[in-house]
Amino acid sequence: HGKIYITQTFQRRTLPFLNVIKPWIYFVTSIDFGQLITTSKVKDLYKEVEEDLELESHAPIEGSIDTILQGAYMSVLRHSAEEDEI
């Protein structure tokens, strides 16, 4: 069983206008930057899948974006130990 590596920029704080700007950027440029996801929301999402996937780490990527509003993170997940025993 392998590991899943995820690199993503997450919002630490949300600003109301960002939820309006991102869809507008897609409308104007056809570039879809996806939904704004906060660091707390992604941790909740990882908890939802912890029966199947165990979160090994979730930490800022050194040398990447790291501001009060957002940060680039690397998350590493692997199959849960319970599944390994089957």
N, C-alpha and C positions, 0 to 999 in steps of 0.2 A: 504494500500500500504506500502510495506516494503522499507528498505534501502539496498543499495548495498555497501559492504565494499570491498575495493581492497587494498591489500598490495603488493608492488612491489619495486624492486630496479631499479632506473632509473639513467642513466648517466647524470652528470652535464656537462661534457666535453667529447668529443669523441676523441679517438686517432686512427689514420688511421689503425694501425695494428690490433686493436680489431675486426674490421669488417672481417678480414681474419681469426683470431684465433678462433672465436666462431664456424664458420662452420667446421673448421678443428677438433675441439674438438669433435663435433658430429660424424664426419667421423671416428675418432680414438676410441671413447668410446661408441657411440650410445646414448649419453646423449644430448638432445636438450635443450640448454639454451635460445633458441629464439633469436629474433633480438635485437640489441641494440636500446633502446628507450631513448631519452633525455627528461629531465623535460619539456623543451619547446614544444617538439613534443606531449607529453601526454596532456599538456594543450590545444594544438590545437585539439587533438582528443576529449577532453571533450567539447570543443566549438562546434564541429560538431554534437554532440548529445544533445545539450542543449535544443532543442525543446521538447525532450522526457524526458531527465534526467537533473536535476539540481545538480550542484556540490556544496555540502555543505561545504566540506573541502578537502584540499590537503596539507598535512604537513609532515615533516620528523617524523619518529617514534623515539621517545626518547629512547636512550640507544641502538639503532641499528646502522648499518653502516652509517657513515656521514663523508665523505672525500671530498676533492676538486674534485675528479673524479666522485663519485657516492654517492647516498644516498637512504636509504630505506624510502618509503613514505606510508602513509595510505590515501586513498581517500575515501570519503563517498559521494554517489550519491543517489538521491531520485527522484521519479516521479515529473515532472514539475507541478507547481500549476495549469496551464491551464488544464492539463489532470485530475487533482483532481476535477475540477469543472464539468466535464462531468457526 
